[in-house]
Amino acid sequence: MKKIVIAGAGNMGLAAARLLDPNRVEFLGFADNDPGKWTKEDGSYPDTADKTPVFSIQTAVNLAPDEFIISAIDKERSRAIAEQLKVCRFYGNIMSLHELYEDFDIRSRCLKELADRISGAAGLPEVPGAAAELGVYKGDTAWQINLFLPEKPFYLFDTFDGFAEEDIKIEKAFALSKAEAGEFSDTSVGAVLERMPHPEKCHLRKGHFPETAAGLAHTEFAFVSLDPDLYEPMLAGMDFFYPRLNEGGVIIIHDYDNTRFKGVRQAVKEYEQKLIAMGEKPLKLVPLGDLHGSCVIIK
């Protein structure tokens, strides 16, 4: 078996560890430059979610692994860690998630496959209803939805001013994330609209959700992307969109299994519990296994 250490015990490192094949790989643990994350001498784990050992870079090199996987997706950070490994005299294979992250995207491929089924391009009956995205940011996912579902009205919901103060208060009160008000504000309605291949189909709703859904109470949906990052808008998104999702329609959720934004999973869990308490069926939820912990809900 190939022995592997993952350099970086943050969210991306944890996500990469979950994707390792236990039939082919022996995972020795994480290496990290933050002493606060290192496994203590008494065997306790100060800052890891799954109780996997965390070592200093030099200690991890001394374990003589066959390969290091660098979990940093920032090019400069990835390069710096690779240099550090060489200084520590590691002569084995080094793989960087940065290189894979730039070229491969499981979520985008899944989005295309789902859009083909919903639109009828896969030879199935078309699912009626509009498309929507909550949490647009710069439109990296939105332009794909608009491209793959060109005939559907497309509603784009975002503050376009970053995280709202009222949502951040909830995040901090329940220790759901370290997000700050105004984060992800480097975007605009105009910049997003310019990216859309079919702008005539787009309806941009700027402001705080669900207030921005006013007038859409009777609108039905076929495809919804939920990427608001935070607990409160995620729960509001499930409350609004799932009852209006037509049979055969899908909701794709970003950050469902992401340790940086724990409120996303919590919101989905609470919504499902509410459904069950009302005598409804549980959600048909399928994890995608990508680095951001996305999942798909099929109605």
C-alpha positions as CSV (number, residue, x, y, z in Angstrom):
1,M,0.0,0.0,0.0
2,K,1.1,3.5,-0.8
3,K,1.7,5.6,2.3
4,I,0.4,9.2,2.1
5,V,0.5,12.3,4.1
6,I,-1.7,15.3,3.3
7,A,0.0,18.7,3.8
8,G,-2.6,21.0,5.3
9,A,-5.1,20.1,7.9
10,G,-7.7,22.7,6.9
11,N,-11.0,22.2,5.1
12,M,-9.4,21.2,1.8
13,G,-7.1,18.8,3.5
14,L,-10.0,17.2,5.3
15,A,-12.0,17.0,2.1
16,A,-9.1,15.4,0.3
17,A,-8.6,12.8,3.0
18,R,-12.3,11.7,2.7
19,L,-11.7,10.9,-1.0
20,L,-8.7,8.6,-0.5
21,D,-9.1,5.0,-1.5
22,P,-8.6,2.8,1.6
23,N,-8.0,-0.2,-0.7
24,R,-4.9,1.4,-2.2
25,V,-3.7,4.0,0.3
26,E,-2.5,4.0,3.9
27,F,-3.2,7.5,5.2
28,L,-0.6,8.4,7.8
29,G,-2.1,11.7,8.8
30,F,-1.8,15.5,8.1
31,A,1.2,17.7,8.2
32,D,0.6,21.4,9.1
33,N,2.7,24.4,10.0
34,D,0.3,25.5,12.7
35,P,1.5,24.0,16.1
36,G,-2.0,24.5,17.4
37,K,-3.2,21.7,15.2
38,W,-0.5,19.1,16.1
39,T,-1.4,16.0,17.9
40,K,-0.3,16.3,21.5
41,E,2.1,14.0,23.3
42,D,-0.8,12.6,25.3
43,G,-2.6,11.6,22.1
44,S,-5.2,14.3,22.2
45,Y,-6.3,16.2,19.0
46,P,-6.6,20.0,19.5
47,D,-8.1,21.0,16.2
48,T,-9.1,18.1,13.9
49,A,-12.6,17.1,13.0
50,D,-12.0,13.3,12.6
51,K,-9.2,12.6,15.1
52,T,-6.6,12.0,12.5
53,P,-3.0,12.6,13.6
54,V,-1.5,16.0,12.7
55,F,2.3,16.4,12.6
56,S,4.8,19.1,11.8
57,I,6.2,19.0,8.3
58,Q,9.5,17.6,9.5
59,T,7.9,15.0,11.7
60,A,5.7,13.9,8.8
61,V,8.7,13.6,6.5
62,N,10.5,11.5,9.1
63,L,7.6,9.0,8.8
64,A,9.0,8.2,5.3
65,P,5.7,8.4,3.3
66,D,5.7,7.5,-0.4
67,E,3.8,10.7,-1.3
68,F,2.7,14.0,0.0
69,I,-0.5,15.6,-1.2
70,I,-0.5,19.4,-0.9
71,S,-4.1,20.5,-0.1
72,A,-3.5,24.2,-0.7
73,I,-5.4,25.3,-3.8
74,D,-3.6,28.7,-3.9
75,K,-0.7,28.5,-6.4
76,E,1.8,30.4,-4.3
77,R,1.0,28.6,-1.1
78,S,1.2,25.2,-2.9
79,R,4.6,26.1,-4.3
80,A,5.9,27.3,-0.9
81,I,4.9,24.0,0.8
82,A,6.6,22.0,-2.0
83,E,9.8,23.9,-1.4
84,Q,9.5,23.3,2.4
85,L,9.2,19.6,1.8
86,K,12.4,19.6,-0.3
87,V,14.2,21.6,2.5
88,C,13.1,18.9,4.9
89,R,14.7,16.3,2.6
90,F,11.6,14.6,1.2
91,Y,12.5,12.9,-2.0
92,G,9.2,11.1,-2.7
93,N,6.3,12.1,-4.9
94,I,4.5,15.4,-4.4
95,M,1.0,15.9,-5.7
96,S,-0.7,19.3,-5.5
97,L,-4.5,19.7,-5.4
98,H,-3.9,23.1,-6.9
99,E,-3.2,21.5,-10.3
100,L,-6.2,19.3,-10.2
101,Y,-8.5,22.0,-8.9
102,E,-7.7,24.2,-11.8
103,D,-8.6,21.6,-14.4
104,F,-11.2,19.3,-12.9
105,D,-14.6,20.1,-11.4
106,I,-16.9,17.2,-10.3
107,R,-19.7,19.7,-9.5
108,S,-19.7,21.3,-12.9
109,R,-19.8,17.9,-14.6
110,C,-22.7,16.8,-12.4
111,L,-24.5,20.1,-13.2
112,K,-24.3,19.4,-16.9
113,E,-25.6,15.9,-16.5
114,L,-28.5,17.1,-14.4
115,A,-29.3,19.9,-16.8
116,D,-29.5,17.5,-19.7
117,R,-32.0,15.3,-17.8
118,I,-34.1,18.3,-16.8
119,S,-34.1,19.9,-20.2
120,G,-35.0,16.8,-22.1
121,A,-31.6,16.6,-23.9
122,A,-31.0,13.2,-22.4
123,G,-34.1,11.8,-24.1
124,L,-36.3,12.1,-21.0
125,P,-39.4,14.3,-20.6
126,E,-38.5,17.9,-19.7
127,V,-39.1,18.9,-16.1
128,P,-41.2,22.1,-16.2
129,G,-40.3,25.2,-14.1
130,A,-37.7,27.9,-13.8
131,A,-34.0,27.8,-12.8
132,A,-32.6,29.7,-9.8
133,E,-29.5,30.3,-7.8
134,L,-29.2,31.6,-4.3
135,G,-25.6,32.8,-3.7
136,V,-24.4,34.0,-7.1
137,Y,-21.2,35.9,-6.1
138,K,-19.3,36.4,-9.4
139,G,-21.5,34.0,-11.5
140,D,-19.0,31.1,-11.8
141,T,-21.9,28.6,-11.5
142,A,-24.7,30.9,-12.8
143,W,-23.3,31.2,-16.3
144,Q,-23.2,27.4,-16.6
145,I,-26.8,27.1,-15.5
146,N,-27.8,29.7,-18.0
147,L,-25.8,28.0,-20.7
148,F,-27.1,24.5,-20.0
149,L,-30.8,25.5,-19.5
150,P,-31.2,28.3,-22.1
151,E,-34.9,28.1,-22.4
152,K,-35.7,28.4,-18.7
153,P,-36.3,31.7,-16.9
154,F,-33.4,32.1,-14.5
155,Y,-33.6,33.9,-11.1
156,L,-30.4,35.0,-9.5
157,F,-30.5,35.9,-5.8
158,D,-27.7,37.6,-4.0
159,T,-27.0,40.7,-1.9
160,F,-24.2,41.6,-4.3
161,D,-22.8,43.3,-1.1
162,G,-21.4,40.2,0.6
163,F,-22.7,38.5,3.7
164,A,-25.4,40.3,5.5
165,E,-24.9,41.5,9.1
166,E,-28.0,39.8,10.4
167,D,-26.9,36.4,9.1
168,I,-23.4,36.8,10.5
169,K,-24.8,37.4,13.9
170,I,-26.4,33.9,13.8
171,E,-23.2,32.4,12.6
172,K,-21.2,33.9,15.5
173,A,-23.9,33.1,18.1
174,F,-23.9,29.4,17.3
175,A,-20.2,29.1,16.2
176,L,-21.2,28.0,12.7
177,S,-18.4,29.7,10.9
178,K,-15.8,32.5,11.1
179,A,-17.4,34.5,8.3
180,E,-17.5,38.2,8.4
181,A,-20.2,40.7,7.2
182,G,-19.4,42.0,3.8
183,E,-17.2,39.0,2.8
184,F,-17.6,38.2,-0.9
185,S,-18.6,41.7,-1.8
186,D,-16.3,42.1,-4.7
187,T,-19.0,41.6,-7.3
188,S,-21.9,43.4,-8.9
189,V,-25.2,42.9,-10.8
190,G,-23.7,44.3,-13.9
191,A,-20.6,42.2,-13.8
192,V,-22.6,39.0,-13.4
193,L,-25.1,39.9,-16.1
194,E,-22.3,40.5,-18.6
195,R,-21.2,36.8,-18.1
196,M,-24.5,35.3,-18.9
197,P,-24.8,33.7,-22.3
198,H,-28.6,34.3,-22.4
199,P,-29.1,37.5,-20.4
200,E,-32.6,37.9,-21.7
201,K,-33.6,34.9,-19.6
202,C,-32.0,36.3,-16.4
203,H,-33.9,38.0,-13.5
204,L,-31.4,39.4,-11.0
205,R,-32.8,39.9,-7.5
206,K,-30.5,42.0,-5.4
207,G,-30.9,42.1,-1.7
208,H,-31.5,39.9,1.4
209,F,-33.2,36.6,0.8
210,P,-36.1,35.6,1.2
211,E,-37.4,39.2,0.9
212,T,-36.0,39.2,-2.7
213,A,-38.3,36.3,-3.6
214,A,-41.4,38.6,-3.3
215,G,-43.9,38.0,-6.1
216,L,-42.6,34.4,-6.8
217,A,-44.9,32.5,-4.4
218,H,-46.6,30.7,-7.3
219,T,-43.4,30.1,-9.4
220,E,-42.4,26.5,-9.9
221,F,-38.8,25.4,-10.3
222,A,-36.9,22.6,-12.1
223,F,-33.3,23.4,-11.1
224,V,-32.0,25.3,-8.1
225,S,-28.4,25.9,-7.0
226,L,-28.1,26.8,-3.3
227,D,-24.7,28.4,-2.4
228,P,-25.4,31.0,0.3
229,D,-22.7,29.5,2.6
230,L,-24.5,30.5,5.8
231,Y,-27.1,28.8,8.0
232,E,-30.0,31.4,7.9
233,P,-30.1,31.9,4.1
234,M,-29.6,28.2,3.5
235,L,-32.6,27.3,5.7
236,A,-34.6,30.1,4.0
237,G,-33.6,28.7,0.6
238,M,-34.8,25.2,1.5
239,D,-38.0,26.6,2.9
240,F,-38.7,28.5,-0.3
241,F,-37.5,26.3,-3.1
242,Y,-38.1,22.7,-2.1
243,P,-41.9,23.0,-1.9
244,R,-41.9,24.8,-5.3
245,L,-39.6,22.2,-6.9
246,N,-41.4,20.1,-9.5
247,E,-41.2,16.3,-9.5
248,G,-37.9,15.3,-11.2
249,G,-36.4,18.6,-10.4
250,V,-33.1,19.0,-8.5
251,I,-31.4,21.2,-5.9
252,I,-27.6,21.2,-5.9
253,I,-26.1,22.4,-2.7
254,H,-22.6,23.7,-2.2
255,D,-20.7,23.3,1.1
256,Y,-23.0,20.7,2.5
257,D,-20.0,18.7,3.8
258,N,-17.7,21.7,4.3
259,T,-16.1,22.3,7.7
260,R,-15.7,26.0,7.0
261,F,-19.5,26.6,6.7
262,K,-21.1,24.1,9.1
263,G,-24.4,25.9,9.1
264,V,-25.2,24.6,5.6
265,R,-25.5,21.0,6.7
266,Q,-27.2,22.0,9.9
267,A,-29.9,23.9,7.9
268,V,-30.5,21.0,5.6
269,K,-30.8,18.6,8.6
270,E,-33.3,20.8,10.3
271,Y,-35.4,21.2,7.2
272,E,-35.5,17.5,6.7
273,Q,-36.5,16.9,10.3
274,K,-39.3,19.4,9.8
275,L,-40.5,17.5,6.7
276,I,-40.5,14.2,8.6
277,A,-42.4,15.8,11.5
278,M,-45.0,16.9,9.0
279,G,-45.4,13.4,7.7
280,E,-43.5,14.0,4.5
281,K,-40.8,11.7,3.1
282,P,-37.1,12.3,3.9
283,L,-35.0,14.1,1.3
284,K,-33.5,12.1,-1.5
285,L,-30.0,13.5,-1.0
286,V,-26.9,12.3,-2.8
287,P,-23.3,13.5,-1.8
288,L,-21.1,14.3,-4.8
289,G,-17.8,13.7,-3.2
290,D,-16.1,16.9,-4.5
291,L,-13.7,18.9,-2.5
292,H,-16.3,21.4,-1.5
293,G,-18.7,18.8,-0.1
294,S,-21.5,19.4,-2.5
295,C,-24.7,17.3,-2.7
296,V,-27.8,16.9,-4.9
297,I,-31.4,16.6,-3.7
298,I,-33.8,15.0,-6.2
299,K,-37.5,15.7,-5.9
